[in-house]
């Protein structure tokens, strides 16, 4: 990765266009900042990516009459969706109940409470599957006692794709070429599907590169464990209905240390402070760009790096240099190995045999 140095003779800033006055903070934070990292690589840097998902889903449910103002929306979350849903509820006059993962820290929990959300926090657990299963079980208990609640089902309801059409519009305007490689965490599947589907329908040839942690059931790495992993939200220990496996061209599995190396490199090279899934995407895009330099790359950066400061960024002196790292290239899931593997997925469906 090349560190970008300041131009020796800085050019004067262009006269800025008048800034819009937003009616609600969600309008201000939903769209990303687009930052050029290399001649053909652009980062979409979000404060919280899932504002698109929450706003689109809530607005659609209100338009359909499925929910009404004043009703309580409930869902499980490991972090950024919780804040996005609470903000959407604040905007549209709805109540919010979050069943929170153990990864939700005190800062986020306090924000949720002040926004008026009720927070159920699960007991501490190092077992991702146990944490997710507990959260789903708790949501079901709430629905039995409070049938007036509406379960948002961010992991399974494709209504969460809807809001990302706005992101697709932004990408179309900013990167109008006929070909694009999107690099992003798989997670619930909504952000990548919600972006890529409308782009492909518009005739853009989109290559989708997905990121997974070791230990995720989504793309078959659940036989591994990464004891340091805190890359919340990019994988799953239980199947997610919103993941459409057939959309992905290439998969990268990346461990905690490699994701941290990418995040540290992004901050060092470009002064961008972003989360570990962004770091993993930056590392991946840099490697992909060497192999396919003719492509234009869009790196999705779903959140900032604040919640990873102590457990990841503070360890920057012991983390390897990103430019020295490369993946193990495999052709079959049986050959998957930490700390970083890559495989051509070739848009096959879940459970299909590896194409020859």
C-alpha positions in Angstrom: 0.0 0.0 0.0 1.3 3.4 -0.9 1.2 6.1 1.7 -0.2 9.3 0.2 2.0 12.3 0.9 0.8 16.0 0.9 1.4 17.8 -2.4 4.4 20.1 -2.0 2.4 23.0 -3.3 -1.2 22.6 -1.9 -3.9 23.9 -4.2 -6.5 26.4 -2.8 -9.7 24.8 -1.7 -12.6 25.1 -4.1 -15.5 27.3 -3.1 -17.9 25.0 -1.3 -21.5 24.6 -2.3 -24.0 25.7 0.2 -24.6 22.9 2.8 -28.1 21.5 3.0 -30.1 22.1 6.2 -31.4 18.7 7.3 -34.7 18.1 9.1 -33.4 15.2 11.0 -29.9 13.9 11.9 -30.5 10.6 10.0 -30.5 12.6 6.7 -27.1 14.0 7.7 -25.4 10.7 8.6 -27.0 8.2 6.3 -24.9 9.0 3.2 -21.2 8.2 3.2 -18.2 10.4 2.5 -16.5 9.1 -0.7 -12.7 9.2 -0.3 -10.2 8.3 -3.0 -7.6 5.9 -1.6 -5.8 5.1 -4.9 -6.4 6.1 -8.5 -9.0 3.3 -8.9 -10.1 2.7 -5.3 -12.8 4.7 -3.5 -13.8 4.3 0.2 -17.5 4.8 1.1 -16.9 5.9 4.7 -20.0 5.8 6.9 -20.6 6.9 10.4 -23.2 4.1 10.7 -24.0 2.3 7.5 -27.2 0.7 8.8 -29.1 4.0 8.9 -30.0 3.3 5.3 -31.4 -0.1 6.2 -33.3 1.1 9.2 -34.8 4.1 7.5 -35.8 2.2 4.4 -37.4 -0.6 6.4 -39.3 1.6 8.8 -40.5 4.0 6.1 -41.7 1.0 3.9 -43.5 -0.6 6.9 -45.2 2.7 7.7 -46.3 3.2 4.1 -47.7 -0.3 4.0 -49.6 0.2 7.2 -47.7 -2.8 8.8 -46.7 -0.5 11.7 -48.2 2.7 13.1 -46.7 5.7 14.9 -46.3 5.0 18.6 -45.8 1.2 18.1 -42.7 -0.5 19.5 -40.2 -2.0 17.1 -37.9 -4.7 18.5 -34.8 -6.4 17.2 -31.5 -8.0 18.1 -28.2 -6.2 17.3 -24.5 -6.4 17.9 -24.1 -2.6 17.6 -24.6 -0.3 14.6 -28.1 -1.5 13.7 -29.3 -0.8 17.2 -28.3 2.8 16.9 -29.7 3.1 13.4 -33.1 1.6 14.4 -33.2 3.9 17.5 -32.6 6.9 15.3 -35.2 5.8 12.8 -37.7 5.3 15.6 -36.9 8.8 16.9 -37.5 10.3 13.5 -40.9 8.6 12.9 -42.4 8.6 16.4 -42.0 5.0 17.2 -40.8 3.2 20.3 -37.7 1.0 20.2 -36.6 -2.1 22.1 -33.1 -3.6 21.5 -31.9 -7.0 22.6 -28.2 -6.2 22.7 -25.2 -8.4 22.1 -22.4 -8.5 24.6 -20.4 -6.4 22.1 -22.6 -3.4 22.7 -20.5 -1.1 24.9 -21.5 1.4 27.6 -21.1 4.4 25.2 -23.6 2.9 22.7 -26.0 1.7 25.4 -26.1 5.2 26.9 -26.9 6.7 23.5 -29.7 4.2 23.0 -31.2 4.9 26.4 -31.2 8.7 25.9 -32.8 8.2 22.5 -35.6 6.4 24.4 -34.8 2.8 23.5 -35.2 0.1 26.0 -32.1 -2.1 26.1 -31.9 -5.8 27.1 -28.3 -6.7 27.3 -27.3 -10.4 27.1 -25.0 -11.9 29.7 -21.2 -11.8 28.9 -20.3 -14.6 26.5 -17.2 -15.5 24.4 -19.5 -17.9 22.3 -21.0 -16.0 19.3 -23.5 -18.7 18.6 -24.7 -18.7 22.3 -24.9 -14.9 22.2 -27.0 -14.8 19.0 -29.3 -17.7 20.1 -29.9 -16.0 23.5 -30.9 -12.8 21.7 -33.3 -14.5 19.3 -34.8 -16.4 22.2 -35.3 -13.2 24.2 -37.0 -11.5 21.2 -39.4 -14.4 21.0 -40.2 -14.1 24.7 -40.9 -10.4 24.3 -43.3 -11.1 21.4 -45.3 -13.6 23.4 -45.8 -11.1 26.2 -46.1 -8.0 24.0 -47.9 -9.0 20.8 -48.2 -5.3 19.9 -44.4 -5.2 19.2 -43.2 -5.6 15.6 -40.0 -7.7 15.1 -37.8 -6.0 12.5 -35.9 -9.2 11.7 -32.9 -7.5 10.3 -31.2 -10.9 9.7 -34.1 -12.3 7.6 -36.5 -9.7 6.2 -35.5 -8.4 2.8 -37.3 -5.2 3.5 -33.8 -4.1 4.8 -32.5 -4.0 1.2 -34.9 -1.1 0.4 -32.9 1.8 1.9 -29.7 0.9 0.0 -31.2 2.0 -3.3 -30.3 5.5 -2.3 -26.7 4.3 -1.8 -26.8 2.8 -5.3 -28.0 6.1 -6.7 -25.1 7.8 -5.1 -22.6 5.2 -6.4 -24.0 5.5 -9.9 -23.5 9.3 -9.9 -20.0 9.2 -8.4 -18.6 6.1 -10.3 -20.5 6.0 -13.6 -18.4 3.4 -15.4 -19.8 0.2 -16.8 -17.7 -2.0 -14.4 -17.2 -1.9 -10.6 -15.8 -4.2 -7.9 -17.6 -3.8 -4.5 -15.7 -5.0 -1.5 -17.7 -5.3 1.7 -18.5 -7.4 4.8 -21.3 -10.0 4.3 -22.8 -9.6 7.8 -26.6 -9.8 7.5 -26.3 -9.6 3.7 -28.6 -6.6 3.4 -26.0 -3.9 2.6 -24.2 -5.8 -0.2 -27.5 -7.2 -1.7 -29.2 -3.8 -1.4 -26.4 -2.1 -3.2 -25.4 -4.7 -5.8 -28.9 -5.7 -7.0 -30.0 -2.3 -8.2 -26.6 -1.6 -9.8 -26.8 -4.9 -11.7 -30.3 -4.2 -12.8 -29.1 -0.9 -14.2 -26.6 -2.8 -16.4 -23.5 -2.2 -14.3 -21.2 -5.2 -14.4 -20.6 -5.5 -10.6 -18.1 -8.0 -9.2 -18.9 -8.5 -5.5 -16.1 -9.4 -3.1 -17.4 -10.5 0.4 -15.6 -10.6 3.7 -16.1 -13.1 6.5 -14.5 -13.8 9.9 -13.4 -17.2 10.9 -16.1 -18.9 12.9 -19.0 -17.8 10.7 -21.5 -20.3 9.5 -22.6 -18.1 6.5 -19.8 -19.3 4.2 -18.6 -22.4 5.9 -15.8 -21.3 8.3 -17.7 -22.3 11.5 -15.3 -25.1 12.3 -12.7 -22.4 13.2 -12.4 -20.1 16.1 -10.7 -16.8 16.3 -10.4 -16.1 20.1 -9.5 -12.5 19.6 -12.3 -11.7 17.1 -14.4 -8.6 17.9 -15.3 -7.9 14.3 -19.0 -7.4 15.3 -21.6 -7.9 12.6 -19.6 -9.3 9.6 -20.3 -12.9 10.2 -22.8 -15.2 11.9 -23.0 -18.3 14.1 -26.6 -18.9 12.9 -28.0 -18.8 9.3 -29.1 -15.4 8.0 -32.0 -15.4 5.5 -30.9 -12.1 4.1 -27.6 -13.5 2.8 -27.9 -14.3 -0.9 -24.9 -16.4 -1.6 -25.4 -16.3 -5.3 -24.6 -12.6 -5.5 -20.9 -13.1 -4.5 -18.0 -13.6 -6.9 -15.2 -13.9 -4.4 -14.9 -14.5 -0.7 -12.2 -13.5 1.8 -12.0 -14.9 5.3 -9.9 -12.7 7.6 -8.9 -13.0 11.2 -8.7 -10.3 13.9 -5.0 -9.4 13.5 -5.2 -9.0 9.8 -8.4 -6.9 10.0 -6.6 -4.7 12.6 -3.6 -4.5 10.3 -5.8 -3.1 7.5 -7.6 -0.6 9.9 -4.2 0.6 11.2 -2.9 0.9 7.7 -5.9 2.9 6.6 -5.5 5.3 9.4 -1.7 5.6 8.8 -1.9 5.9 5.0 -5.1 8.0 4.7 -5.9 9.4 8.2 -9.3 7.5 8.1 -10.3 6.1 11.5 -12.7 3.2 10.7 -13.7 -0.1 12.2 -12.2 -3.5 11.7 -14.6 -4.6 8.9 -13.4 -1.5 7.0 -9.8 -2.5 7.8 -10.5 -6.0 6.4 -12.0 -4.5 3.3 -9.1 -2.1 2.8 -6.6 -5.0 3.1 -8.7 -7.1 0.7 -9.1 -4.3 -1.9 -5.4 -3.5 -2.0 -4.6 -7.2 -2.7 -7.4 -7.5 -5.3 -6.3 -4.3 -7.1 -2.8 -5.7 -7.6 -4.4 -8.7 -9.4 -7.1 -6.8 -11.3 -5.6 -3.3 -11.7 -8.1 -2.4 -14.5 -11.0 -2.5 -12.1 -12.6 0.3 -10.2 -13.0 -0.6 -6.5 -15.6 0.6 -4.0 -14.7 -0.3 -0.4 -17.6 -0.2 2.0 -16.6 1.2 5.4 -19.7 0.7 7.7 -18.6 2.5 10.9 -15.9 4.4 12.7 -13.1 2.9 14.8 -14.1 4.2 18.2 -15.4 0.9 19.7 -12.2 -0.9 18.7 -9.8 1.6 20.2 -8.7 -0.3 23.2 -8.8 -3.8 22.0 -7.4 -3.2 18.5 -5.9 0.2 17.7 -4.0 0.5 21.0 -2.1 -2.6 19.9 -0.9 -1.1 16.7 2.8 -1.6 17.6 2.4 -5.4 17.7 0.3 -5.7 14.6 2.0 -6.7 11.3 2.5 -4.3 8.4 -0.5 -4.7 6.1 1.7 -4.5 3.0 3.5 -7.7 4.0 0.3 -9.8 4.3 -1.2 -12.0 1.6 -4.0 -14.6 1.6 -3.9 -18.4 1.1 -5.6 -19.0 -2.2 -8.0 -22.0 -2.2 -10.4 -23.7 -4.5 -12.4 -25.6 -2.0 -13.8 -24.9 1.5 -12.0 -28.0 2.8 -8.8 -26.1 2.3 -9.8 -23.0 4.2 -7.2 -22.0 6.8 -6.6 -18.9 9.0 -5.4 -16.2 9.2 -6.5 -15.2 5.6 -7.9 -17.2 2.8 -9.5 -16.3 -0.5 -11.7 -18.3 -2.8 -13.5 -17.7 -6.1 -17.1 -18.3 -5.1 -18.5 -17.7 -8.6 -22.1 -16.8 -7.6 -23.1 -20.2 -6.6 -26.0 -20.9 -4.2 -25.7 -22.1 -0.7 -24.9 -25.8 -0.6 -23.9 -26.1 -4.3 -20.7 -28.0 -5.0 -17.5 -26.0 -5.7 -17.4 -25.2 -9.4 -14.5 -26.8 -11.3 
